[in-house]
């Protein structure tokens, strides 16, 4: 059985441990907040690969800090239960002391009325009463300890369940982030394919336009050449017709001779 001074020292130590645990918990919460800000700022990184790597590393670091935070919370719960137990023991010890004081006052009053009781009998009686009260208190303390242990197991199980659910939630968030990145990647690829297709269509249209312009220029050139050939052919035909219809000098002499023969007499 611990004394009241020892219980008070243990209670002070437990309070100090709780203060340290709360301070560590606050530091972990600040680190988690800083990592959250870091994750928000990493969304503006230069390249998607660099951003994804940094985000994955920061998520792992944040997950580790969350697990440490949950562990610190469980340690804080244990320390609070320990403080509660020590405070309960301190209250019980004070109640025992108060009951013994009252019992002593009552017995002193009885002794003052009955002086036949010896001091040894009085001490034995007080020792017996103290043992009885401490035995009852020990039984009650064991029952309370069993209840506290059961509550602690339930709280630890709840903490594990909460950790598991948070882990599953983080996993689902990571999968959702991965699917979102895949969707963004597919959209980017489709956008690039569309842009490439549009560039090819524009290039094809430009080539067809240039080809049509060249074809139109060649057709115009061929048309002009054909017109020139037609004009040359027309001139040749005109010149041929001219030379065909123009009388020669030999034909002119023969016609004159025929006319002279016609004018001669028949005897000639």
C-alpha positions as YAML, in Angstrom:
chain: A
units: angstrom
residues:
- id: 1
  name: UNK
  ca: [0.00, 0.00, 0.00]
- id: 2
  name: UNK
  ca: [1.40, 3.34, -1.07]
- id: 3
  name: UNK
  ca: [1.48, 6.27, 1.29]
- id: 4
  name: UNK
  ca: [-0.20, 9.59, 0.57]
- id: 5
  name: UNK
  ca: [3.15, 11.29, -0.12]
- id: 6
  name: UNK
  ca: [4.13, 8.59, -2.64]
- id: 7
  name: UNK
  ca: [0.75, 8.86, -4.32]
- id: 8
  name: UNK
  ca: [1.14, 12.64, -4.55]
- id: 9
  name: UNK
  ca: [4.61, 12.24, -6.09]
- id: 10
  name: UNK
  ca: [3.32, 9.67, -8.60]
- id: 11
  name: UNK
  ca: [0.44, 11.99, -9.42]
- id: 12
  name: UNK
  ca: [2.84, 14.91, -10.01]
- id: 13
  name: UNK
  ca: [5.01, 12.70, -12.26]
- id: 14
  name: UNK
  ca: [1.94, 11.61, -14.24]
- id: 15
  name: UNK
  ca: [0.87, 15.24, -14.66]
- id: 16
  name: UNK
  ca: [4.36, 16.10, -15.94]
- id: 17
  name: UNK
  ca: [4.23, 13.17, -18.38]
- id: 18
  name: UNK
  ca: [0.85, 14.38, -19.63]
- id: 19
  name: UNK
  ca: [2.23, 17.89, -20.17]
- id: 20
  name: UNK
  ca: [5.16, 16.45, -22.16]
- id: 21
  name: UNK
  ca: [2.82, 14.25, -24.21]
- id: 22
  name: UNK
  ca: [0.52, 17.20, -24.92]
- id: 23
  name: UNK
  ca: [3.51, 19.29, -25.99]
- id: 24
  name: UNK
  ca: [4.69, 16.53, -28.32]
- id: 25
  name: UNK
  ca: [1.15, 16.20, -29.65]
- id: 26
  name: UNK
  ca: [1.02, 19.94, -30.36]
- id: 27
  name: UNK
  ca: [4.37, 19.75, -32.16]
- id: 28
  name: UNK
  ca: [3.12, 16.84, -34.28]
- id: 29
  name: UNK
  ca: [-0.05, 18.77, -35.11]
- id: 30
  name: UNK
  ca: [2.07, 21.75, -36.18]
- id: 31
  name: UNK
  ca: [4.19, 19.45, -38.36]
- id: 32
  name: UNK
  ca: [1.03, 18.00, -39.91]
- id: 33
  name: UNK
  ca: [-0.26, 21.53, -40.60]
- id: 34
  name: UNK
  ca: [3.07, 22.48, -42.19]
- id: 35
  name: UNK
  ca: [3.00, 19.35, -44.33]
- id: 36
  name: UNK
  ca: [-0.56, 20.16, -45.39]
- id: 37
  name: UNK
  ca: [0.59, 23.62, -46.49]
- id: 38
  name: UNK
  ca: [3.55, 21.99, -48.23]
- id: 39
  name: UNK
  ca: [1.20, 19.63, -50.09]
- id: 40
  name: UNK
  ca: [-0.92, 22.58, -51.17]
- id: 41
  name: UNK
  ca: [2.14, 24.45, -52.42]
- id: 42
  name: UNK
  ca: [3.50, 21.38, -54.23]
- id: 43
  name: UNK
  ca: [0.53, 21.40, -56.57]
- id: 44
  name: UNK
  ca: [2.23, 24.30, -58.37]
- id: 45
  name: UNK
  ca: [5.47, 22.40, -59.08]
- id: 46
  name: UNK
  ca: [7.15, 22.66, -62.48]
- id: 47
  name: UNK
  ca: [6.62, 19.17, -63.94]
- id: 48
  name: UNK
  ca: [3.87, 16.62, -63.18]
- id: 49
  name: UNK
  ca: [6.45, 13.91, -62.41]
- id: 50
  name: UNK
  ca: [8.32, 16.14, -59.98]
- id: 51
  name: UNK
  ca: [5.06, 17.22, -58.39]
- id: 52
  name: UNK
  ca: [3.80, 13.62, -58.05]
- id: 53
  name: UNK
  ca: [7.05, 12.42, -56.46]
- id: 54
  name: UNK
  ca: [7.08, 15.27, -53.94]
- id: 55
  name: UNK
  ca: [3.40, 14.76, -53.15]
- id: 56
  name: UNK
  ca: [3.92, 11.01, -52.60]
- id: 57
  name: UNK
  ca: [6.87, 11.67, -50.29]
- id: 58
  name: UNK
  ca: [4.92, 14.30, -48.37]
- id: 59
  name: UNK
  ca: [1.92, 11.99, -48.07]
- id: 60
  name: UNK
  ca: [4.10, 9.23, -46.63]
- id: 61
  name: UNK
  ca: [5.65, 11.70, -44.21]
- id: 62
  name: UNK
  ca: [2.21, 13.00, -43.22]
- id: 63
  name: UNK
  ca: [0.95, 9.43, -42.77]
- id: 64
  name: UNK
  ca: [3.89, 8.65, -40.49]
- id: 65
  name: UNK
  ca: [3.21, 11.80, -38.47]
- id: 66
  name: UNK
  ca: [-0.48, 10.89, -38.18]
- id: 67
  name: UNK
  ca: [0.43, 7.44, -36.89]
- id: 68
  name: UNK
  ca: [2.83, 9.00, -34.39]
- id: 69
  name: UNK
  ca: [0.09, 11.43, -33.40]
- id: 70
  name: UNK
  ca: [-2.35, 8.56, -32.82]
- id: 71
  name: UNK
  ca: [0.30, 6.77, -30.75]
- id: 72
  name: UNK
  ca: [0.85, 9.91, -28.69]
- id: 73
  name: UNK
  ca: [-2.90, 10.24, -28.19]
- id: 74
  name: UNK
  ca: [-3.03, 6.65, -26.93]
- id: 75
  name: UNK
  ca: [-0.09, 7.38, -24.62]
- id: 76
  name: UNK
  ca: [-1.93, 10.48, -23.43]
- id: 77
  name: UNK
  ca: [-5.03, 8.38, -22.77]
- id: 78
  name: UNK
  ca: [-2.95, 5.89, -20.77]
- id: 79
  name: UNK
  ca: [-1.40, 8.71, -18.77]
- id: 80
  name: UNK
  ca: [-4.82, 10.18, -18.09]
- id: 81
  name: UNK
  ca: [-6.07, 6.79, -16.93]
- id: 82
  name: UNK
  ca: [-3.01, 6.47, -14.71]
- id: 83
  name: UNK
  ca: [-3.67, 9.91, -13.25]
- id: 84
  name: UNK
  ca: [-7.29, 8.96, -12.69]
- id: 85
  name: UNK
  ca: [-6.19, 5.79, -10.91]
- id: 86
  name: UNK
  ca: [-3.69, 7.69, -8.76]
- id: 87
  name: UNK
  ca: [-6.26, 10.33, -7.91]
- id: 88
  name: UNK
  ca: [-8.70, 7.57, -6.98]
- id: 89
  name: UNK
  ca: [-6.07, 5.93, -4.75]
- id: 90
  name: UNK
  ca: [-5.30, 9.29, -3.17]
- id: 91
  name: UNK
  ca: [-8.98, 9.91, -2.47]
- id: 92
  name: UNK
  ca: [-9.35, 6.44, -1.01]
- id: 93
  name: UNK
  ca: [-6.30, 6.89, 1.21]
- id: 94
  name: UNK
  ca: [-7.67, 10.21, 2.40]
- id: 95
  name: UNK
  ca: [-11.02, 8.56, 3.10]
- id: 96
  name: UNK
  ca: [-9.24, 5.83, 5.08]
- id: 97
  name: UNK
  ca: [-7.34, 8.44, 7.06]
- id: 98
  name: UNK
  ca: [-10.57, 10.37, 7.66]
- id: 99
  name: UNK
  ca: [-12.41, 7.23, 8.73]
- id: 100
  name: UNK
  ca: [-9.56, 6.23, 11.03]
- id: 101
  name: UNK
  ca: [-9.56, 9.72, 12.50]
- id: 102
  name: UNK
  ca: [-13.28, 9.55, 13.14]
- id: 103
  name: UNK
  ca: [-12.93, 6.03, 14.52]
- id: 104
  name: UNK
  ca: [-10.10, 7.17, 16.73]
- id: 105
  name: UNK
  ca: [-12.17, 10.06, 18.02]
- id: 106
  name: UNK
  ca: [-15.08, 7.73, 18.72]
- id: 107
  name: UNK
  ca: [-12.88, 5.18, 20.44]
- id: 108
  name: UNK
  ca: [-11.17, 7.88, 22.43]
- id: 109
  name: UNK
  ca: [-14.58, 9.06, 23.55]
- id: 110
  name: UNK
  ca: [-15.49, 5.50, 24.51]
- id: 111
  name: UNK
  ca: [-12.16, 5.06, 26.29]
- id: 112
  name: UNK
  ca: [-12.76, 8.21, 28.22]
- id: 113
  name: UNK
  ca: [-16.04, 6.69, 29.37]
- id: 114
  name: UNK
  ca: [-14.61, 3.19, 29.85]
- id: 115
  name: UNK
  ca: [-11.11, 3.30, 31.24]
- id: 116
  name: UNK
  ca: [-10.85, -0.50, 31.55]
- id: 117
  name: UNK
  ca: [-9.60, -0.86, 27.89]
- id: 118
  name: UNK
  ca: [-5.81, -1.17, 27.74]
- id: 119
  name: UNK
  ca: [-3.63, 0.54, 25.18]
- id: 120
  name: UNK
  ca: [-2.56, -2.78, 23.65]
- id: 121
  name: UNK
  ca: [-6.15, -3.80, 23.13]
- id: 122
  name: UNK
  ca: [-6.81, -0.40, 21.63]
- id: 123
  name: UNK
  ca: [-3.86, -0.75, 19.21]
- id: 124
  name: UNK
  ca: [-4.93, -4.27, 18.24]
- id: 125
  name: UNK
  ca: [-8.44, -3.05, 17.60]
- id: 126
  name: UNK
  ca: [-7.23, -0.20, 15.43]
- id: 127
  name: UNK
  ca: [-4.86, -2.51, 13.50]
- id: 128
  name: UNK
  ca: [-7.70, -4.94, 12.85]
- id: 129
  name: UNK
  ca: [-9.97, -2.15, 11.66]
- id: 130
  name: UNK
  ca: [-7.21, -0.80, 9.41]
- id: 131
  name: UNK
  ca: [-6.52, -4.23, 7.88]
- id: 132
  name: UNK
  ca: [-10.23, -4.77, 7.29]
- id: 133
  name: UNK
  ca: [-10.65, -1.41, 5.62]
- id: 134
  name: UNK
  ca: [-7.51, -1.87, 3.51]
- id: 135
  name: UNK
  ca: [-8.66, -5.32, 2.43]
- id: 136
  name: UNK
  ca: [-12.02, -3.95, 1.35]
- id: 137
  name: UNK
  ca: [-10.27, -1.10, -0.39]
- id: 138
  name: UNK
  ca: [-7.88, -3.50, -2.17]
- id: 139
  name: UNK
  ca: [-10.79, -5.60, -3.43]
- id: 140
  name: UNK
  ca: [-12.56, -2.51, -4.69]
- id: 141
  name: UNK
  ca: [-9.34, -1.31, -6.29]
- id: 142
  name: UNK
  ca: [-8.89, -4.63, -8.11]
- id: 143
  name: UNK
  ca: [-12.42, -4.39, -9.46]
- id: 144
  name: UNK
  ca: [-11.81, -0.82, -10.56]
- id: 145
  name: UNK
  ca: [-8.51, -1.84, -12.15]
- id: 146
  name: UNK
  ca: [-10.26, -4.60, -14.09]
- id: 147
  name: UNK
  ca: [-12.84, -2.08, -15.28]
- id: 148
  name: UNK
  ca: [-10.12, 0.39, -16.22]
- id: 149
  name: UNK
  ca: [-8.21, -2.34, -18.07]
- id: 150
  name: UNK
  ca: [-11.34, -3.27, -19.98]
- id: 151
  name: UNK
  ca: [-12.00, 0.37, -20.81]
- id: 152
  name: UNK
  ca: [-8.39, 0.78, -21.88]
- id: 153
  name: UNK
  ca: [-8.63, -2.26, -24.16]
- id: 154
  name: UNK
  ca: [-11.81, -0.86, -25.66]
- id: 155
  name: UNK
  ca: [-10.22, 2.55, -26.17]
- id: 156
  name: UNK
  ca: [-7.10, 0.98, -27.72]
- id: 157
  name: UNK
  ca: [-9.31, -1.15, -29.97]
- id: 158
  name: UNK
  ca: [-11.22, 1.97, -30.96]
- id: 159
  name: UNK
  ca: [-7.92, 3.74, -31.67]
- id: 160
  name: UNK
  ca: [-6.76, 0.79, -33.82]
- id: 161
  name: UNK
  ca: [-10.08, 0.76, -35.64]
- id: 162
  name: UNK
  ca: [-9.82, 4.50, -36.19]
- id: 163
  name: UNK
  ca: [-6.25, 4.06, -37.44]
- id: 164
  name: UNK
  ca: [-7.37, 1.31, -39.80]
- id: 165
  name: UNK
  ca: [-10.24, 3.43, -41.10]
- id: 166
  name: UNK
  ca: [-7.92, 6.41, -41.56]
- id: 167
  name: UNK
  ca: [-5.45, 4.16, -43.38]
- id: 168
  name: UNK
  ca: [-8.21, 2.88, -45.66]
- id: 169
  name: UNK
  ca: [-9.41, 6.45, -46.19]
- id: 170
  name: UNK
  ca: [-5.88, 7.58, -47.08]
- id: 171
  name: UNK
  ca: [-5.55, 4.60, -49.41]
- id: 172
  name: UNK
  ca: [-8.85, 5.49, -51.06]
- id: 173
  name: UNK
  ca: [-7.70, 9.11, -51.37]
- id: 174
  name: UNK
  ca: [-4.42, 7.95, -52.95]
- id: 175
  name: UNK
  ca: [-6.34, 5.73, -55.38]
- id: 176
  name: UNK
  ca: [-8.69, 8.60, -56.20]
- id: 177
  name: UNK
  ca: [-5.69, 10.89, -56.71]
- id: 178
  name: UNK
  ca: [-4.07, 8.26, -58.95]
- id: 179
  name: UNK
  ca: [-7.27, 7.87, -61.01]
- id: 180
  name: UNK
  ca: [-7.59, 11.64, -61.21]
- id: 181
  name: UNK
  ca: [-4.00, 11.88, -62.45]
- id: 182
  name: UNK
  ca: [-4.72, 9.13, -64.98]
- id: 183
  name: UNK
  ca: [-7.81, 11.01, -66.17]
- id: 184
  name: UNK
  ca: [-5.77, 14.20, -66.47]
- id: 185
  name: UNK
  ca: [-3.06, 12.29, -68.35]
- id: 186
  name: UNK
  ca: [-5.59, 10.73, -70.76]
- id: 187
  name: UNK
  ca: [-7.24, 14.13, -71.29]
- id: 188
  name: UNK
  ca: [-3.81, 15.66, -71.96]
- id: 189
  name: UNK
  ca: [-2.96, 12.89, -74.43]
- id: 190
  name: UNK
  ca: [-6.31, 13.31, -76.20]
- id: 191
  name: UNK
  ca: [-5.76, 17.06, -76.28]
- id: 192
  name: UNK
  ca: [-2.28, 16.55, -77.77]
- id: 193
  name: UNK
  ca: [-3.71, 14.10, -80.33]
- id: 194
  name: UNK
  ca: [-6.45, 16.59, -81.22]
- id: 195
  name: UNK
  ca: [-3.90, 19.39, -81.57]
- id: 196
  name: UNK
  ca: [-1.69, 17.15, -83.72]
- id: 197
  name: UNK
  ca: [-4.70, 16.18, -85.85]
- id: 198
  name: UNK
  ca: [-5.64, 19.84, -86.24]
- id: 199
  name: UNK
  ca: [-2.07, 20.70, -87.21]
- id: 200
  name: UNK
  ca: [-2.08, 17.89, -89.80]
- id: 201
  name: UNK
  ca: [-5.44, 19.05, -91.16]
- id: 202
  name: UNK
  ca: [-4.18, 22.63, -91.35]
- id: 203
  name: UNK
  ca: [-0.96, 21.47, -93.02]
- id: 204
  name: UNK
  ca: [-2.92, 19.32, -95.49]
- id: 205
  name: UNK
  ca: [-5.24, 22.22, -96.28]
- id: 206
  name: UNK
  ca: [-2.23, 24.49, -96.80]
- id: 207
  name: UNK
  ca: [-0.58, 21.90, -99.08]
- id: 208
  name: UNK
  ca: [-3.82, 21.47, -101.06]
- id: 209
  name: UNK
  ca: [-4.13, 25.23, -101.34]
- id: 210
  name: UNK
  ca: [-0.57, 25.53, -102.62]
- id: 211
  name: UNK
  ca: [-1.12, 22.56, -104.95]
- id: 212
  name: UNK
  ca: [-4.29, 24.15, -106.31]
- id: 213
  name: UNK
  ca: [-2.48, 27.45, -106.81]
- id: 214
  name: UNK
  ca: [0.36, 25.67, -108.66]
- id: 215
  name: UNK
  ca: [-2.16, 23.68, -110.70]
- id: 216
  name: UNK
  ca: [-4.09, 26.86, -111.52]
- id: 217
  name: UNK
  ca: [-0.86, 28.60, -112.56]
- id: 218
  name: UNK
  ca: [0.16, 25.63, -114.73]
- id: 219
  name: UNK
  ca: [-3.31, 25.49, -116.29]
- id: 220
  name: UNK
  ca: [-3.14, 29.22, -117.00]
- id: 221
  name: UNK
  ca: [0.32, 28.79, -118.53]
- id: 222
  name: UNK
  ca: [-0.87, 25.87, -120.68]
- id: 223
  name: UNK
  ca: [-3.94, 27.87, -121.72]
- id: 224
  name: UNK
  ca: [-1.75, 30.79, -122.75]
- id: 225
  name: UNK
  ca: [0.58, 28.45, -124.66]
- id: 226
  name: UNK
  ca: [-2.43, 26.85, -126.36]
- id: 227
  name: UNK
  ca: [-3.77, 30.26, -127.32]
- id: 228
  name: UNK
  ca: [-0.34, 31.15, -128.74]
- id: 229
  name: UNK
  ca: [-0.28, 27.91, -130.72]
- id: 230
  name: UNK
  ca: [-3.78, 28.60, -132.03]
- id: 231
  name: UNK
  ca: [-2.78, 32.11, -133.07]
- id: 232
  name: UNK
  ca: [0.35, 30.77, -134.77]
- id: 233
  name: UNK
  ca: [-1.70, 28.10, -136.50]
- id: 234
  name: UNK
  ca: [-4.19, 30.72, -137.67]
- id: 235
  name: UNK
  ca: [-1.38, 32.86, -139.07]
- id: 236
  name: UNK
  ca: [0.10, 29.86, -140.85]
- id: 237
  name: UNK
  ca: [-3.25, 28.95, -142.37]
- id: 238
  name: UNK
  ca: [-3.78, 32.55, -143.48]
- id: 239
  name: UNK
  ca: [-0.33, 32.71, -145.01]
- id: 240
  name: UNK
  ca: [-0.85, 29.34, -146.69]
- id: 241
  name: UNK
  ca: [-4.16, 30.48, -148.12]
- id: 242
  name: UNK
  ca: [-2.49, 33.67, -149.31]
- id: 243
  name: UNK
  ca: [0.27, 31.81, -151.07]
- id: 244
  name: UNK
  ca: [-2.19, 29.34, -152.41]
- id: 245
  name: UNK
  ca: [-4.34, 32.06, -154.00]
- id: 246
  name: UNK
  ca: [-1.44, 34.26, -155.22]
- id: 247
  name: UNK
  ca: [-0.75, 33.78, -159.08]
- id: 248
  name: UNK
  ca: [2.77, 32.90, -160.17]
- id: 249
  name: UNK
  ca: [4.75, 34.51, -163.13]
- id: 250
  name: UNK
  ca: [4.66, 31.33, -165.30]
- id: 251
  name: UNK
  ca: [0.93, 31.12, -165.15]
- id: 252
  name: UNK
  ca: [0.68, 34.79, -166.16]
- id: 253
  name: UNK
  ca: [2.86, 34.20, -169.33]
- id: 254
  name: UNK
  ca: [0.82, 31.19, -170.42]
- id: 255
  name: UNK
  ca: [-2.39, 33.16, -170.16]
- id: 256
  name: UNK
  ca: [-0.95, 35.97, -172.31]
- id: 257
  name: UNK
  ca: [0.19, 33.46, -175.00]
- id: 258
  name: UNK
  ca: [-3.27, 31.95, -175.11]
- id: 259
  name: UNK
  ca: [-4.76, 35.36, -175.66]
- id: 260
  name: UNK
  ca: [-2.29, 36.10, -178.53]
- id: 261
  name: UNK
  ca: [-3.11, 32.82, -180.26]
- id: 262
  name: UNK
  ca: [-6.74, 33.64, -180.16]
- id: 263
  name: UNK
  ca: [-6.15, 36.94, -181.99]
- id: 264
  name: UNK
  ca: [-4.13, 35.35, -184.93]
- id: 265
  name: UNK
  ca: [-5.94, 34.47, -188.22]
- id: 266
  name: UNK
  ca: [-6.80, 30.90, -189.00]
- id: 267
  name: UNK
  ca: [-4.17, 30.54, -191.79]
- id: 268
  name: UNK
  ca: [-1.47, 31.40, -189.41]
...
